[in-house]
Amino acid sequence: MNIAVYGASGYRGRLVLAEAVRHGLGVVLAGRDAVRLRRAAAAAGLSDPDIRLAGIDDHDAPTWS
């Protein structure tokens, strides 16, 4: 099972990310800043994170399936 964590580099997003990784869930990190998302992934112990960039107001962003 994969879950998307939008805002994974923010305070709450990092908490959700850490719990998801701890429970063995696959995660997709989503947000506006790739550098911050990579840092959050590294802090959670993810070596090859799936990162998707999109602003919350970006209506033309691709959808994921």
CHARMM-style PDB file with segment names, atoms N, HN, CA, C and O in Angstrom:
ATOM      1  N   MET     1       0.844  -1.174   0.000  1.00  0.00      PROA
ATOM      2  CA  MET     1       0.000   0.000   0.000  1.00  0.00      PROA
ATOM      3  C   MET     1       0.887   1.235   0.000  1.00  0.00      PROA
ATOM      4  O   MET     1       1.854   1.314   0.758  1.00  0.00      PROA
ATOM      5  N   ASN     2       0.556   2.194  -0.851  1.00  0.00      PROA
ATOM      6  HN  ASN     2      -0.229   2.129  -1.467  1.00  0.00      PROA
ATOM      7  CA  ASN     2       1.243   3.477  -0.886  1.00  0.00      PROA
ATOM      8  C   ASN     2       0.299   4.576  -0.443  1.00  0.00      PROA
ATOM      9  O   ASN     2      -0.900   4.536  -0.722  1.00  0.00      PROA
ATOM     10  N   ILE     3       0.849   5.551   0.247  1.00  0.00      PROA
ATOM     11  HN  ILE     3       1.823   5.583   0.474  1.00  0.00      PROA
ATOM     12  CA  ILE     3       0.069   6.735   0.591  1.00  0.00      PROA
ATOM     13  C   ILE     3       0.863   7.959   0.165  1.00  0.00      PROA
ATOM     14  O   ILE     3       2.094   7.944   0.173  1.00  0.00      PROA
ATOM     15  N   ALA     4       0.158   9.013  -0.204  1.00  0.00      PROA
ATOM     16  HN  ALA     4      -0.842   9.026  -0.210  1.00  0.00      PROA
ATOM     17  CA  ALA     4       0.790  10.279  -0.541  1.00  0.00      PROA
ATOM     18  C   ALA     4       0.751  11.162   0.698  1.00  0.00      PROA
ATOM     19  O   ALA     4      -0.279  11.282   1.361  1.00  0.00      PROA
ATOM     20  N   VAL     5       1.876  11.771   0.993  1.00  0.00      PROA
ATOM     21  HN  VAL     5       2.712  11.675   0.454  1.00  0.00      PROA
ATOM     22  CA  VAL     5       1.954  12.701   2.119  1.00  0.00      PROA
ATOM     23  C   VAL     5       2.261  14.073   1.539  1.00  0.00      PROA
ATOM     24  O   VAL     5       3.412  14.383   1.231  1.00  0.00      PROA
ATOM     25  N   TYR     6       1.217  14.899   1.390  1.00  0.00      PROA
ATOM     26  HN  TYR     6       0.282  14.647   1.640  1.00  0.00      PROA
ATOM     27  CA  TYR     6       1.425  16.254   0.893  1.00  0.00      PROA
ATOM     28  C   TYR     6       1.922  17.107   2.058  1.00  0.00      PROA
ATOM     29  O   TYR     6       1.355  17.083   3.151  1.00  0.00      PROA
ATOM     30  N   GLY     7       2.975  17.848   1.806  1.00  0.00      PROA
ATOM     31  HN  GLY     7       3.435  17.867   0.919  1.00  0.00      PROA
ATOM     32  CA  GLY     7       3.567  18.652   2.870  1.00  0.00      PROA
ATOM     33  C   GLY     7       4.466  17.817   3.762  1.00  0.00      PROA
ATOM     34  O   GLY     7       4.591  18.092   4.955  1.00  0.00      PROA
ATOM     35  N   ALA     8       5.089  16.806   3.194  1.00  0.00      PROA
ATOM     36  HN  ALA     8       4.987  16.582   2.225  1.00  0.00      PROA
ATOM     37  CA  ALA     8       5.908  15.867   3.964  1.00  0.00      PROA
ATOM     38  C   ALA     8       7.117  16.529   4.625  1.00  0.00      PROA
ATOM     39  O   ALA     8       7.718  15.946   5.527  1.00  0.00      PROA
ATOM     40  N   SER     9       7.477  17.720   4.195  1.00  0.00      PROA
ATOM     41  HN  SER     9       6.989  18.194   3.462  1.00  0.00      PROA
ATOM     42  CA  SER     9       8.625  18.385   4.806  1.00  0.00      PROA
ATOM     43  C   SER     9       8.220  19.332   5.933  1.00  0.00      PROA
ATOM     44  O   SER     9       9.083  19.908   6.595  1.00  0.00      PROA
ATOM     45  N   GLY    10       6.936  19.495   6.153  1.00  0.00      PROA
ATOM     46  HN  GLY    10       6.235  19.027   5.615  1.00  0.00      PROA
ATOM     47  CA  GLY    10       6.461  20.335   7.250  1.00  0.00      PROA
ATOM     48  C   GLY    10       6.409  19.550   8.552  1.00  0.00      PROA
ATOM     49  O   GLY    10       6.675  18.348   8.567  1.00  0.00      PROA
ATOM     50  N   TYR    11       6.076  20.210   9.621  1.00  0.00      PROA
ATOM     51  HN  TYR    11       5.860  21.186   9.609  1.00  0.00      PROA
ATOM     52  CA  TYR    11       6.079  19.574  10.944  1.00  0.00      PROA
ATOM     53  C   TYR    11       5.170  18.347  10.986  1.00  0.00      PROA
ATOM     54  O   TYR    11       5.628  17.248  11.297  1.00  0.00      PROA
ATOM     55  N   ARG    12       3.903  18.526  10.679  1.00  0.00      PROA
ATOM     56  HN  ARG    12       3.531  19.419  10.426  1.00  0.00      PROA
ATOM     57  CA  ARG    12       2.960  17.393  10.734  1.00  0.00      PROA
ATOM     58  C   ARG    12       3.264  16.358   9.660  1.00  0.00      PROA
ATOM     59  O   ARG    12       3.142  15.155   9.894  1.00  0.00      PROA
ATOM     60  N   GLY    13       3.657  16.826   8.488  1.00  0.00      PROA
ATOM     61  HN  GLY    13       3.755  17.802   8.298  1.00  0.00      PROA
ATOM     62  CA  GLY    13       3.992  15.901   7.411  1.00  0.00      PROA
ATOM     63  C   GLY    13       5.144  14.987   7.779  1.00  0.00      PROA
ATOM     64  O   GLY    13       5.118  13.802   7.446  1.00  0.00      PROA
ATOM     65  N   ARG    14       6.160  15.513   8.461  1.00  0.00      PROA
ATOM     66  HN  ARG    14       6.181  16.475   8.731  1.00  0.00      PROA
ATOM     67  CA  ARG    14       7.290  14.683   8.904  1.00  0.00      PROA
ATOM     68  C   ARG    14       6.838  13.642   9.914  1.00  0.00      PROA
ATOM     69  O   ARG    14       7.338  12.517   9.909  1.00  0.00      PROA
ATOM     70  N   LEU    15       5.902  14.003  10.776  1.00  0.00      PROA
ATOM     71  HN  LEU    15       5.497  14.917  10.779  1.00  0.00      PROA
ATOM     72  CA  LEU    15       5.376  13.035  11.744  1.00  0.00      PROA
ATOM     73  C   LEU    15       4.613  11.921  11.034  1.00  0.00      PROA
ATOM     74  O   LEU    15       4.790  10.745  11.351  1.00  0.00      PROA
ATOM     75  N   VAL    16       3.771  12.286  10.082  1.00  0.00      PROA
ATOM     76  HN  VAL    16       3.627  13.241   9.825  1.00  0.00      PROA
ATOM     77  CA  VAL    16       3.018  11.291   9.312  1.00  0.00      PROA
ATOM     78  C   VAL    16       3.978  10.406   8.530  1.00  0.00      PROA
ATOM     79  O   VAL    16       3.816   9.186   8.498  1.00  0.00      PROA
ATOM     80  N   LEU    17       4.972  11.013   7.900  1.00  0.00      PROA
ATOM     81  HN  LEU    17       5.104  12.003   7.926  1.00  0.00      PROA
ATOM     82  CA  LEU    17       5.965  10.269   7.126  1.00  0.00      PROA
ATOM     83  C   LEU    17       6.708   9.261   7.999  1.00  0.00      PROA
ATOM     84  O   LEU    17       6.876   8.105   7.609  1.00  0.00      PROA
ATOM     85  N   ALA    18       7.145   9.688   9.158  1.00  0.00      PROA
ATOM     86  HN  ALA    18       7.008  10.626   9.475  1.00  0.00      PROA
ATOM     87  CA  ALA    18       7.883   8.802  10.067  1.00  0.00      PROA
ATOM     88  C   ALA    18       7.021   7.612  10.486  1.00  0.00      PROA
ATOM     89  O   ALA    18       7.510   6.484  10.524  1.00  0.00      PROA
ATOM     90  N   GLU    19       5.767   7.843  10.795  1.00  0.00      PROA
ATOM     91  HN  GLU    19       5.369   8.760  10.764  1.00  0.00      PROA
ATOM     92  CA  GLU    19       4.868   6.750  11.195  1.00  0.00      PROA
ATOM     93  C   GLU    19       4.589   5.806  10.036  1.00  0.00      PROA
ATOM     94  O   GLU    19       4.549   4.590  10.220  1.00  0.00      PROA
ATOM     95  N   ALA    20       4.397   6.357   8.847  1.00  0.00      PROA
ATOM     96  HN  ALA    20       4.430   7.345   8.697  1.00  0.00      PROA
ATOM     97  CA  ALA    20       4.147   5.514   7.675  1.00  0.00      PROA
ATOM     98  C   ALA    20       5.344   4.607   7.411  1.00  0.00      PROA
ATOM     99  O   ALA    20       5.175   3.416   7.150  1.00  0.00      PROA
ATOM    100  N   VAL    21       6.537   5.157   7.476  1.00  0.00      PROA
ATOM    101  HN  VAL    21       6.675   6.125   7.688  1.00  0.00      PROA
ATOM    102  CA  VAL    21       7.751   4.360   7.259  1.00  0.00      PROA
ATOM    103  C   VAL    21       7.893   3.319   8.362  1.00  0.00      PROA
ATOM    104  O   VAL    21       8.244   2.170   8.095  1.00  0.00      PROA
ATOM    105  N   ARG    22       7.622   3.718   9.593  1.00  0.00      PROA
ATOM    106  HN  ARG    22       7.336   4.651   9.810  1.00  0.00      PROA
ATOM    107  CA  ARG    22       7.724   2.791  10.727  1.00  0.00      PROA
ATOM    108  C   ARG    22       6.790   1.594  10.565  1.00  0.00      PROA
ATOM    109  O   ARG    22       7.113   0.484  10.989  1.00  0.00      PROA
ATOM    110  N   HSD    23       5.631   1.828   9.950  1.00  0.00      PROA
ATOM    111  HN  HSD    23       5.368   2.730   9.606  1.00  0.00      PROA
ATOM    112  CA  HSD    23       4.657   0.760   9.739  1.00  0.00      PROA
ATOM    113  C   HSD    23       4.858   0.028   8.417  1.00  0.00      PROA
ATOM    114  O   HSD    23       4.068  -0.848   8.066  1.00  0.00      PROA
ATOM    115  N   GLY    24       5.905   0.381   7.687  1.00  0.00      PROA
ATOM    116  HN  GLY    24       6.546   1.093   7.972  1.00  0.00      PROA
ATOM    117  CA  GLY    24       6.221  -0.321   6.452  1.00  0.00      PROA
ATOM    118  C   GLY    24       5.377   0.055   5.248  1.00  0.00      PROA
ATOM    119  O   GLY    24       5.325  -0.691   4.270  1.00  0.00      PROA
ATOM    120  N   LEU    25       4.720   1.196   5.308  1.00  0.00      PROA
ATOM    121  HN  LEU    25       4.763   1.802   6.102  1.00  0.00      PROA
ATOM    122  CA  LEU    25       3.907   1.647   4.184  1.00  0.00      PROA
ATOM    123  C   LEU    25       4.781   2.315   3.128  1.00  0.00      PROA
ATOM    124  O   LEU    25       5.771   2.967   3.459  1.00  0.00      PROA
ATOM    125  N   GLY    26       4.421   2.154   1.879  1.00  0.00      PROA
ATOM    126  HN  GLY    26       3.617   1.624   1.611  1.00  0.00      PROA
ATOM    127  CA  GLY    26       5.089   2.889   0.817  1.00  0.00      PROA
ATOM    128  C   GLY    26       4.570   4.310   0.824  1.00  0.00      PROA
ATOM    129  O   GLY    26       3.385   4.538   1.068  1.00  0.00      PROA
ATOM    130  N   VAL    27       5.436   5.263   0.561  1.00  0.00      PROA
ATOM    131  HN  VAL    27       6.399   5.078   0.362  1.00  0.00      PROA
ATOM    132  CA  VAL    27       5.019   6.663   0.595  1.00  0.00      PROA
ATOM    133  C   VAL    27       5.440   7.392  -0.671  1.00  0.00      PROA
ATOM    134  O   VAL    27       6.465   7.089  -1.281  1.00  0.00      PROA
ATOM    135  N   VAL    28       4.623   8.351  -1.041  1.00  0.00      PROA
ATOM    136  HN  VAL    28       3.790   8.597  -0.546  1.00  0.00      PROA
ATOM    137  CA  VAL    28       4.941   9.311  -2.083  1.00  0.00      PROA
ATOM    138  C   VAL    28       4.993  10.660  -1.385  1.00  0.00      PROA
ATOM    139  O   VAL    28       4.009  11.093  -0.785  1.00  0.00      PROA
ATOM    140  N   LEU    29       6.133  11.320  -1.462  1.00  0.00      PROA
ATOM    141  HN  LEU    29       6.932  10.969  -1.950  1.00  0.00      PROA
ATOM    142  CA  LEU    29       6.280  12.619  -0.828  1.00  0.00      PROA
ATOM    143  C   LEU    29       5.882  13.690  -1.826  1.00  0.00      PROA
ATOM    144  O   LEU    29       6.428  13.745  -2.928  1.00  0.00      PROA
ATOM    145  N   ALA    30       4.948  14.533  -1.457  1.00  0.00      PROA
ATOM    146  HN  ALA    30       4.504  14.489  -0.562  1.00  0.00      PROA
ATOM    147  CA  ALA    30       4.464  15.575  -2.350  1.00  0.00      PROA
ATOM    148  C   ALA    30       4.581  16.928  -1.671  1.00  0.00      PROA
ATOM    149  O   ALA    30       4.402  17.053  -0.460  1.00  0.00      PROA
ATOM    150  N   GLY    31       4.883  17.934  -2.472  1.00  0.00      PROA
ATOM    151  HN  GLY    31       5.029  17.833  -3.456  1.00  0.00      PROA
ATOM    152  CA  GLY    31       4.997  19.284  -1.950  1.00  0.00      PROA
ATOM    153  C   GLY    31       5.598  20.207  -2.980  1.00  0.00      PROA
ATOM    154  O   GLY    31       5.707  19.858  -4.156  1.00  0.00      PROA
ATOM    155  N   ARG    32       5.989  21.392  -2.534  1.00  0.00      PROA
ATOM    156  HN  ARG    32       5.901  21.676  -1.579  1.00  0.00      PROA
ATOM    157  CA  ARG    32       6.473  22.422  -3.446  1.00  0.00      PROA
ATOM    158  C   ARG    32       7.984  22.476  -3.584  1.00  0.00      PROA
ATOM    159  O   ARG    32       8.480  23.013  -4.574  1.00  0.00      PROA
ATOM    160  N   ASP    33       8.733  21.942  -2.632  1.00  0.00      PROA
ATOM    161  HN  ASP    33       8.330  21.506  -1.827  1.00  0.00      PROA
ATOM    162  CA  ASP    33      10.180  22.133  -2.598  1.00  0.00      PROA
ATOM    163  C   ASP    33      10.902  20.788  -2.564  1.00  0.00      PROA
ATOM    164  O   ASP    33      10.873  20.088  -1.552  1.00  0.00      PROA
ATOM    165  N   ALA    34      11.547  20.432  -3.669  1.00  0.00      PROA
ATOM    166  HN  ALA    34      11.571  21.000  -4.491  1.00  0.00      PROA
ATOM    167  CA  ALA    34      12.221  19.134  -3.782  1.00  0.00      PROA
ATOM    168  C   ALA    34      13.343  18.969  -2.774  1.00  0.00      PROA
ATOM    169  O   ALA    34      13.541  17.873  -2.249  1.00  0.00      PROA
ATOM    170  N   VAL    35      14.072  20.021  -2.494  1.00  0.00      PROA
ATOM    171  HN  VAL    35      13.911  20.911  -2.920  1.00  0.00      PROA
ATOM    172  CA  VAL    35      15.185  19.935  -1.537  1.00  0.00      PROA
ATOM    173  C   VAL    35      14.663  19.597  -0.148  1.00  0.00      PROA
ATOM    174  O   VAL    35      15.204  18.719   0.525  1.00  0.00      PROA
ATOM    175  N   ARG    36      13.625  20.284   0.278  1.00  0.00      PROA
ATOM    176  HN  ARG    36      13.185  20.997  -0.268  1.00  0.00      PROA
ATOM    177  CA  ARG    36      13.050  20.006   1.599  1.00  0.00      PROA
ATOM    178  C   ARG    36      12.442  18.610   1.663  1.00  0.00      PROA
ATOM    179  O   ARG    36      12.541  17.942   2.692  1.00  0.00      PROA
ATOM    180  N   LEU    37      11.814  18.161   0.574  1.00  0.00      PROA
ATOM    181  HN  LEU    37      11.733  18.704  -0.262  1.00  0.00      PROA
ATOM    182  CA  LEU    37      11.246  16.814   0.549  1.00  0.00      PROA
ATOM    183  C   LEU    37      12.350  15.760   0.641  1.00  0.00      PROA
ATOM    184  O   LEU    37      12.184  14.749   1.323  1.00  0.00      PROA
ATOM    185  N   ARG    38      13.473  15.988  -0.041  1.00  0.00      PROA
ATOM    186  HN  ARG    38      13.608  16.809  -0.595  1.00  0.00      PROA
ATOM    187  CA  ARG    38      14.597  15.041   0.042  1.00  0.00      PROA
ATOM    188  C   ARG    38      15.167  14.985   1.462  1.00  0.00      PROA
ATOM    189  O   ARG    38      15.531  13.916   1.951  1.00  0.00      PROA
ATOM    190  N   ARG    39      15.238  16.138   2.113  1.00  0.00      PROA
ATOM    191  HN  ARG    39      14.942  17.007   1.716  1.00  0.00      PROA
ATOM    192  CA  ARG    39      15.719  16.160   3.509  1.00  0.00      PROA
ATOM    193  C   ARG    39      14.776  15.384   4.420  1.00  0.00      PROA
ATOM    194  O   ARG    39      15.221  14.626   5.282  1.00  0.00      PROA
ATOM    195  N   ALA    40      13.483  15.572   4.229  1.00  0.00      PROA
ATOM    196  HN  ALA    40      13.122  16.188   3.529  1.00  0.00      PROA
ATOM    197  CA  ALA    40      12.497  14.852   5.043  1.00  0.00      PROA
ATOM    198  C   ALA    40      12.607  13.353   4.791  1.00  0.00      PROA
ATOM    199  O   ALA    40      12.515  12.555   5.723  1.00  0.00      PROA
ATOM    200  N   ALA    41      12.803  12.972   3.535  1.00  0.00      PROA
ATOM    201  HN  ALA    41      12.878  13.620   2.777  1.00  0.00      PROA
ATOM    202  CA  ALA    41      12.953  11.555   3.201  1.00  0.00      PROA
ATOM    203  C   ALA    41      14.182  10.966   3.872  1.00  0.00      PROA
ATOM    204  O   ALA    41      14.126   9.869   4.428  1.00  0.00      PROA
ATOM    205  N   ALA    42      15.285  11.688   3.823  1.00  0.00      PROA
ATOM    206  HN  ALA    42      15.330  12.579   3.372  1.00  0.00      PROA
ATOM    207  CA  ALA    42      16.523  11.211   4.455  1.00  0.00      PROA
ATOM    208  C   ALA    42      16.341  11.068   5.960  1.00  0.00      PROA
ATOM    209  O   ALA    42      16.809  10.096   6.553  1.00  0.00      PROA
ATOM    210  N   ALA    43      15.667  12.027   6.581  1.00  0.00      PROA
ATOM    211  HN  ALA    43      15.287  12.817   6.100  1.00  0.00      PROA
ATOM    212  CA  ALA    43      15.438  11.968   8.026  1.00  0.00      PROA
ATOM    213  C   ALA    43      14.566  10.776   8.399  1.00  0.00      PROA
ATOM    214  O   ALA    43      14.683  10.238   9.500  1.00  0.00      PROA
ATOM    215  N   ALA    44      13.684  10.359   7.477  1.00  0.00      PROA
ATOM    216  HN  ALA    44      13.588  10.796   6.583  1.00  0.00      PROA
ATOM    217  CA  ALA    44      12.805   9.211   7.732  1.00  0.00      PROA
ATOM    218  C   ALA    44      13.467   7.891   7.350  1.00  0.00      PROA
ATOM    219  O   ALA    44      12.892   6.822   7.554  1.00  0.00      PROA
ATOM    220  N   GLY    45      14.670   7.967   6.799  1.00  0.00      PROA
ATOM    221  HN  GLY    45      15.137   8.836   6.633  1.00  0.00      PROA
ATOM    222  CA  GLY    45      15.388   6.754   6.442  1.00  0.00      PROA
ATOM    223  C   GLY    45      15.088   6.223   5.052  1.00  0.00      PROA
ATOM    224  O   GLY    45      15.356   5.058   4.761  1.00  0.00      PROA
ATOM    225  N   LEU    46      14.537   7.061   4.199  1.00  0.00      PROA
ATOM    226  HN  LEU    46      14.320   8.008   4.436  1.00  0.00      PROA
ATOM    227  CA  LEU    46      14.242   6.653   2.826  1.00  0.00      PROA
ATOM    228  C   LEU    46      15.424   7.008   1.929  1.00  0.00      PROA
ATOM    229  O   LEU    46      15.807   8.174   1.835  1.00  0.00      PROA
ATOM    230  N   SER    47      15.997   6.013   1.276  1.00  0.00      PROA
ATOM    231  HN  SER    47      15.687   5.065   1.352  1.00  0.00      PROA
ATOM    232  CA  SER    47      17.169   6.275   0.440  1.00  0.00      PROA
ATOM    233  C   SER    47      16.800   6.637  -0.998  1.00  0.00      PROA
ATOM    234  O   SER    47      17.553   7.354  -1.656  1.00  0.00      PROA
ATOM    235  N   ASP    48      15.670   6.163  -1.498  1.00  0.00      PROA
ATOM    236  HN  ASP    48      15.058   5.580  -0.964  1.00  0.00      PROA
ATOM    237  CA  ASP    48      15.250   6.444  -2.872  1.00  0.00      PROA
ATOM    238  C   ASP    48      13.779   6.853  -2.870  1.00  0.00      PROA
ATOM    239  O   ASP    48      12.914   6.087  -3.297  1.00  0.00      PROA
ATOM    240  N   PRO    49      13.499   8.074  -2.382  1.00  0.00      PROA
ATOM    241  CA  PRO    49      12.098   8.476  -2.212  1.00  0.00      PROA
ATOM    242  C   PRO    49      11.401   8.779  -3.535  1.00  0.00      PROA
ATOM    243  O   PRO    49      12.029   9.216  -4.499  1.00  0.00      PROA
ATOM    244  N   ASP    50      10.110   8.540  -3.559  1.00  0.00      PROA
ATOM    245  HN  ASP    50       9.600   8.185  -2.775  1.00  0.00      PROA
ATOM    246  CA  ASP    50       9.254   8.921  -4.677  1.00  0.00      PROA
ATOM    247  C   ASP    50       8.744  10.320  -4.360  1.00  0.00      PROA
ATOM    248  O   ASP    50       7.908  10.497  -3.474  1.00  0.00      PROA
ATOM    249  N   ILE    51       9.256  11.318  -5.091  1.00  0.00      PROA
ATOM    250  HN  ILE    51       9.935  11.174  -5.811  1.00  0.00      PROA
ATOM    251  CA  ILE    51       8.936  12.715  -4.818  1.00  0.00      PROA
ATOM    252  C   ILE    51       8.151  13.292  -5.984  1.00  0.00      PROA
ATOM    253  O   ILE    51       8.527  13.133  -7.145  1.00  0.00      PROA
ATOM    254  N   ARG    52       7.066  13.956  -5.661  1.00  0.00      PROA
ATOM    255  HN  ARG    52       6.760  14.086  -4.718  1.00  0.00      PROA
ATOM    256  CA  ARG    52       6.241  14.627  -6.677  1.00  0.00      PROA
ATOM    257  C   ARG    52       6.100  16.091  -6.281  1.00  0.00      PROA
ATOM    258  O   ARG    52       5.739  16.406  -5.146  1.00  0.00      PROA
ATOM    259  N   LEU    53       6.386  16.978  -7.222  1.00  0.00      PROA
ATOM    260  HN  LEU    53       6.679  16.722  -8.144  1.00  0.00      PROA
ATOM    261  CA  LEU    53       6.291  18.405  -6.957  1.00  0.00      PROA
ATOM    262  C   LEU    53       4.967  18.961  -7.458  1.00  0.00      PROA
ATOM    263  O   LEU    53       4.582  18.738  -8.606  1.00  0.00      PROA
ATOM    264  N   ALA    54       4.281  19.677  -6.597  1.00  0.00      PROA
ATOM    265  HN  ALA    54       4.593  19.858  -5.664  1.00  0.00      PROA
ATOM    266  CA  ALA    54       3.030  20.340  -6.954  1.00  0.00      PROA
ATOM    267  C   ALA    54       2.627  21.277  -5.833  1.00  0.00      PROA
ATOM    268  O   ALA    54       2.640  20.913  -4.657  1.00  0.00      PROA
ATOM    269  N   GLY    55       2.271  22.479  -6.218  1.00  0.00      PROA
ATOM    270  HN  GLY    55       2.260  22.775  -7.174  1.00  0.00      PROA
ATOM    271  CA  GLY    55       1.701  23.400  -5.248  1.00  0.00      PROA
ATOM    272  C   GLY    55       0.245  23.043  -5.023  1.00  0.00      PROA
ATOM    273  O   GLY    55      -0.403  22.496  -5.915  1.00  0.00      PROA
ATOM    274  N   ILE    56      -0.269  23.338  -3.864  1.00  0.00      PROA
ATOM    275  HN  ILE    56       0.258  23.782  -3.139  1.00  0.00      PROA
ATOM    276  CA  ILE    56      -1.654  22.966  -3.561  1.00  0.00      PROA
ATOM    277  C   ILE    56      -2.635  23.723  -4.453  1.00  0.00      PROA
ATOM    278  O   ILE    56      -3.772  23.290  -4.637  1.00  0.00      PROA
ATOM    279  N   ASP    57      -2.195  24.852  -5.006  1.00  0.00      PROA
ATOM    280  HN  ASP    57      -1.271  25.203  -4.857  1.00  0.00      PROA
ATOM    281  CA  ASP    57      -3.065  25.622  -5.889  1.00  0.00      PROA
ATOM    282  C   ASP    57      -2.747  25.389  -7.368  1.00  0.00      PROA
ATOM    283  O   ASP    57      -3.245  26.120  -8.225  1.00  0.00      PROA
ATOM    284  N   ASP    58      -1.926  24.383  -7.681  1.00  0.00      PROA
ATOM    285  HN  ASP    58      -1.521  23.789  -6.985  1.00  0.00      PROA
ATOM    286  CA  ASP    58      -1.537  24.067  -9.052  1.00  0.00      PROA
ATOM    287  C   ASP    58      -2.580  23.134  -9.678  1.00  0.00      PROA
ATOM    288  O   ASP    58      -2.477  21.912  -9.573  1.00  0.00      PROA
ATOM    289  N   HSD    59      -3.568  23.723 -10.319  1.00  0.00      PROA
ATOM    290  HN  HSD    59      -3.651  24.716 -10.403  1.00  0.00      PROA
ATOM    291  CA  HSD    59      -4.667  22.948 -10.882  1.00  0.00      PROA
ATOM    292  C   HSD    59      -4.251  22.164 -12.130  1.00  0.00      PROA
ATOM    293  O   HSD    59      -4.967  21.259 -12.558  1.00  0.00      PROA
ATOM    294  N   ASP    60      -3.096  22.509 -12.716  1.00  0.00      PROA
ATOM    295  HN  ASP    60      -2.515  23.245 -12.368  1.00  0.00      PROA
ATOM    296  CA  ASP    60      -2.609  21.811 -13.904  1.00  0.00      PROA
ATOM    297  C   ASP    60      -1.621  20.710 -13.568  1.00  0.00      PROA
ATOM    298  O   ASP    60      -1.068  20.082 -14.471  1.00  0.00      PROA
ATOM    299  N   ALA    61      -1.388  20.464 -12.288  1.00  0.00      PROA
ATOM    300  HN  ALA    61      -1.837  20.974 -11.554  1.00  0.00      PROA
ATOM    301  CA  ALA    61      -0.459  19.401 -11.885  1.00  0.00      PROA
ATOM    302  C   ALA    61      -1.013  18.057 -12.330  1.00  0.00      PROA
ATOM    303  O   ALA    61      -2.226  17.853 -12.350  1.00  0.00      PROA
ATOM    304  N   PRO    62      -0.114  17.135 -12.690  1.00  0.00      PROA
ATOM    305  CA  PRO    62      -0.602  15.816 -13.120  1.00  0.00      PROA
ATOM    306  C   PRO    62      -1.231  15.052 -11.956  1.00  0.00      PROA
ATOM    307  O   PRO    62      -0.884  15.260 -10.794  1.00  0.00      PROA
ATOM    308  N   THR    63      -2.144  14.181 -12.292  1.00  0.00      PROA
ATOM    309  HN  THR    63      -2.426  14.012 -13.237  1.00  0.00      PROA
ATOM    310  CA  THR    63      -2.733  13.302 -11.272  1.00  0.00      PROA
ATOM    311  C   THR    63      -1.896  12.033 -11.192  1.00  0.00      PROA
ATOM    312  O   THR    63      -1.193  11.691 -12.143  1.00  0.00      PROA
ATOM    313  N   TRP    64      -1.966  11.345 -10.081  1.00  0.00      PROA
ATOM    314  HN  TRP    64      -2.537  11.623  -9.309  1.00  0.00      PROA
ATOM    315  CA  TRP    64      -1.181  10.133  -9.864  1.00  0.00      PROA
ATOM    316  C   TRP    64      -2.124   8.972  -9.684  1.00  0.00      PROA
ATOM    317  O   TRP    64      -3.218   9.109  -9.136  1.00  0.00      PROA
ATOM    318  N   SER    65      -1.686   7.844 -10.149  1.00  0.00      PROA
ATOM    319  HN  SER    65      -0.797   7.733 -10.594  1.00  0.00      PROA
ATOM    320  CA  SER    65      -2.493   6.643  -9.912  1.00  0.00      PROA
ATOM    321  C   SER    65      -1.600   5.504  -9.474  1.00  0.00      PROA
ATOM    322  OT1 SER    65      -2.085   4.401  -9.223  1.00  0.00      PROA
TER     323      SER     65
END
